């Protein structure tokens, strides 16, 4: 299909679409009444087109018409169409089993790549090392032998030295790995690691409300939570457990704190820490150089009294930066709901 579409007359926007993106536009335009087309594709084609569809965004009617000249009369009244994770998931669910759709959507939302090893190449070395350090050295040796040498080197450097040397020894003695063992390792990585890095595809209304509450200022949040507790205490407690707030940054490991420090603006950091607990403040100071920490303390003292809403805005901005870094696999965040839960 993508090959057939690619030679149509291109307009400016259409010229920038890849083959899978063009196929995604067509399938979105056709909707759920043409599932026989999906069923004619193999799993890799479905995955490739789904990946393109999920990241498509808004496609103008002009581009749709250019790709589907034969359907101009039928499409002209539809205006624009929207490609999103939710729309993609709904379309796939109409002809695929729920578990298979969930697994596919988790892969789409996770680090990009056609194979598991491609995906691992897009995961920050510190995050990957943090997971691998709890695995058997032989398993780690297999994983490191399958990813690119430069990435493998960075992961090894991030592992505890004794453990890293044990893995190196296993790699030196390693014989060809049986297909069944490789499949098992891939399955484990997909279920225990990649699925945690992926944005959850099982987002419910409480998670949605937790995101909204996260964007309230402190007083509005307290007011809504208190009112909700009176009407539905269970819902209020669940939302509170799902919320990720500034103080939850104290669960970052040292590498995560340093990554976050490099990503935030210094004046924003000072304002955010001005309203933080002493414990969280010290976590950030201890991950700076002595000179940088001294300058930051002096800057915070020179601010004098600051408005609560300005502190809230700075803290919310830092939390958003942390979530963006987590979504890219550069840091791992533990949420209020549990130390092992990942929040994006």
Order of alpha helices (4+ residues) and beta strands (2+ residues): alpha-alpha-alpha-alpha-alpha-beta-alpha-alpha-beta-alpha-alpha-alpha-alpha-alpha-alpha-alpha-alpha-alpha-alpha-alpha-alpha-alpha-alpha-alpha-alpha-beta-beta
